[in-house]
């Protein structure tokens, strides 16, 4: 919420990196990685980043966007990186970038970006407050400064979803 170091933890404290090799069992008939498998990896690494930030159990609240930019092929390594970009009272926005790497040439290309929201919970699975987060470089600053508008969009979608479900209820 604030950019000052007194407001919580640096974004780098939550940074998490995971590398996996893509095997044939994780690919479709096109020889590219299943989107669902990649989504599972993204949820895992984002949960780890969120847990590192708040040092508490977390639950997935939403995935705002998951943009597939390039396919990941059999034999490539998939490199995921996640970081907490912004916090609210009990929620944390986590940005995840995914790159495919050709291990023979070292060439990497961006394949997926995603924003997810996690909520910290206590022993009774009730939301609890989380520390603030602040950026330390220009890239982090851009993610941090653009987060409040993504938060507002999430709240608008949520409002629309709940109002649409109550409008369709029989009286």
C-alpha positions as CSV (number, residue, x, y, z in Angstrom):
1,X,0.0,0.0,0.0
2,X,2.9,2.4,0.7
3,X,6.3,2.7,-0.9
4,X,8.2,3.3,2.3
5,X,10.4,0.6,3.8
6,X,8.5,1.0,7.1
7,X,5.4,-0.2,5.3
8,X,6.4,-3.8,5.3
9,X,8.7,-6.0,3.3
10,X,10.6,-5.5,0.0
11,X,9.1,-7.3,-3.0
12,X,12.4,-9.2,-3.3
13,X,11.7,-11.0,0.0
14,X,8.9,-13.0,-1.7
15,X,10.6,-13.6,-5.0
16,X,10.4,-17.3,-5.9
17,X,11.9,-19.2,-8.9
18,X,11.1,-22.7,-10.0
19,X,12.5,-24.6,-13.0
20,X,10.9,-27.8,-14.4
21,X,11.8,-29.9,-17.5
22,X,8.8,-30.5,-19.8
23,X,8.2,-34.2,-20.4
24,X,6.0,-35.9,-23.0
25,X,3.4,-36.8,-20.4
26,X,2.9,-33.0,-19.7
27,X,2.2,-32.2,-23.4
28,X,-0.8,-32.4,-25.8
29,X,-1.0,-33.8,-29.3
30,X,0.8,-30.7,-30.6
31,X,3.9,-31.5,-28.5
32,X,3.3,-28.4,-26.4
33,X,2.7,-28.2,-22.6
34,X,-0.8,-28.6,-21.3
35,X,-2.1,-25.2,-20.1
36,X,-3.7,-26.8,-17.1
37,X,-0.3,-28.3,-15.9
38,X,1.2,-24.8,-16.3
39,X,-1.7,-23.3,-14.4
40,X,-1.0,-25.7,-11.5
41,X,2.7,-24.7,-11.5
42,X,1.7,-21.0,-11.5
43,X,-0.7,-21.5,-8.5
44,X,2.0,-23.4,-6.6
45,X,4.8,-20.9,-7.1
46,X,2.5,-17.9,-6.5
47,X,1.3,-19.5,-3.2
48,X,4.9,-20.0,-2.1
49,X,5.7,-16.3,-2.9
50,X,2.6,-15.2,-0.9
51,X,3.5,-17.4,2.0
52,X,7.0,-16.1,2.1
53,X,5.7,-12.6,2.2
54,X,3.2,-13.1,5.1
55,X,4.7,-16.2,6.8
56,X,1.2,-17.6,7.2
57,X,-1.0,-20.1,5.4
58,X,-2.6,-18.6,2.2
59,X,-5.5,-19.5,-0.1
60,X,-6.0,-18.7,-3.7
61,X,-8.7,-16.0,-4.1
62,X,-8.5,-15.3,-7.8
63,X,-6.5,-15.5,-11.0
64,X,-7.1,-12.2,-12.8
65,X,-5.3,-12.9,-16.0
66,X,-3.3,-15.7,-17.5
67,X,-1.9,-14.7,-20.8
68,X,-0.4,-17.4,-23.0
69,X,2.2,-15.7,-25.3
70,X,4.1,-18.6,-26.7
71,X,3.9,-22.4,-26.5
72,X,6.3,-24.5,-24.4
73,X,7.6,-27.6,-26.2
74,X,8.7,-31.0,-25.0
75,X,12.3,-31.0,-23.8
76,X,12.3,-27.3,-22.9
77,X,12.8,-26.1,-19.4
78,X,10.0,-23.9,-18.0
79,X,11.2,-21.2,-15.7
80,X,8.6,-19.6,-13.4
81,X,9.2,-16.5,-11.3
82,X,6.7,-15.1,-8.8
83,X,6.7,-12.0,-6.6
84,X,4.2,-10.2,-4.3
85,X,3.5,-6.9,-6.0
86,X,0.9,-5.3,-3.7
87,X,-1.0,-5.9,-0.6
88,X,-4.4,-4.9,0.8
89,X,-5.6,-5.7,4.3
90,X,-5.4,-9.5,4.1
91,X,-4.8,-10.1,0.4
92,X,-1.7,-10.1,-1.8
93,X,-1.4,-9.7,-5.5
94,X,1.2,-12.0,-7.0
95,X,2.8,-11.6,-10.4
96,X,4.1,-14.7,-12.2
97,X,6.2,-14.7,-15.3
98,X,7.0,-17.9,-17.2
99,X,9.8,-18.4,-19.7
100,X,10.7,-21.4,-21.8
101,X,14.4,-22.2,-22.1
102,X,16.2,-24.2,-24.7
103,X,18.8,-25.9,-22.5
104,X,21.1,-26.5,-25.4
105,X,21.3,-22.9,-26.6
106,X,20.4,-21.0,-23.4
107,X,17.8,-19.1,-25.4
108,X,14.8,-18.0,-23.3
109,X,11.4,-16.6,-24.4
110,X,8.5,-15.2,-22.4
111,X,5.6,-17.6,-22.6
112,X,3.1,-16.7,-19.9
113,X,2.3,-13.8,-17.5
114,X,-0.3,-14.1,-14.7
115,X,-1.7,-12.1,-11.8
116,X,-3.2,-14.0,-8.9
117,X,-4.6,-12.9,-5.5
118,X,-4.0,-14.8,-2.3
119,X,-5.5,-14.3,1.1
120,X,-3.6,-15.0,4.4
121,X,-5.6,-17.1,6.8
122,X,-5.4,-18.0,10.5
123,X,-5.8,-21.4,12.1
124,X,-9.6,-21.1,11.6
125,X,-9.2,-20.2,7.9
126,X,-10.3,-16.6,8.6
127,X,-8.6,-13.8,6.7
128,X,-5.8,-12.0,8.7
129,X,-3.8,-8.9,8.0
130,X,-0.6,-9.1,5.9
131,X,2.5,-6.8,5.9
132,X,2.7,-4.1,3.2
133,X,5.1,-4.5,0.4
134,X,7.4,-2.0,-1.4
135,X,9.3,-2.0,-4.7
136,X,13.1,-1.7,-4.9
137,X,13.7,-1.1,-8.7
138,X,11.9,0.3,-11.7
139,X,10.3,-2.9,-12.9
140,X,8.9,-3.6,-9.4
141,X,7.8,0.0,-9.1
142,X,5.7,-0.3,-12.4
143,X,4.0,-3.5,-11.1
144,X,3.4,-1.9,-7.7
145,X,2.0,1.3,-9.0
146,X,-0.4,-0.4,-11.5
147,X,-1.7,-2.8,-8.8
148,X,-4.4,-0.6,-7.3
149,X,-6.2,-0.4,-10.7
150,X,-6.1,-4.2,-11.0
151,X,-7.5,-4.4,-7.5
152,X,-10.4,-2.1,-8.5
153,X,-11.1,-4.2,-11.6
154,X,-11.2,-7.3,-9.4
155,X,-13.7,-5.7,-7.1
156,X,-15.8,-4.6,-10.0
157,X,-15.9,-8.1,-11.5
158,X,-16.8,-9.5,-8.1
159,X,-19.6,-7.0,-7.7
160,X,-20.9,-7.8,-11.2
161,X,-20.7,-11.6,-10.5
162,X,-22.6,-11.4,-7.2
163,X,-25.2,-9.0,-8.5
164,X,-25.8,-11.2,-11.6
165,X,-26.2,-14.3,-9.4
166,X,-28.8,-12.6,-7.1
167,X,-30.8,-11.2,-10.1
168,X,-31.3,-14.7,-11.4
169,X,-32.6,-16.1,-8.1
170,X,-36.3,-17.2,-8.1
171,X,-38.5,-15.3,-5.7
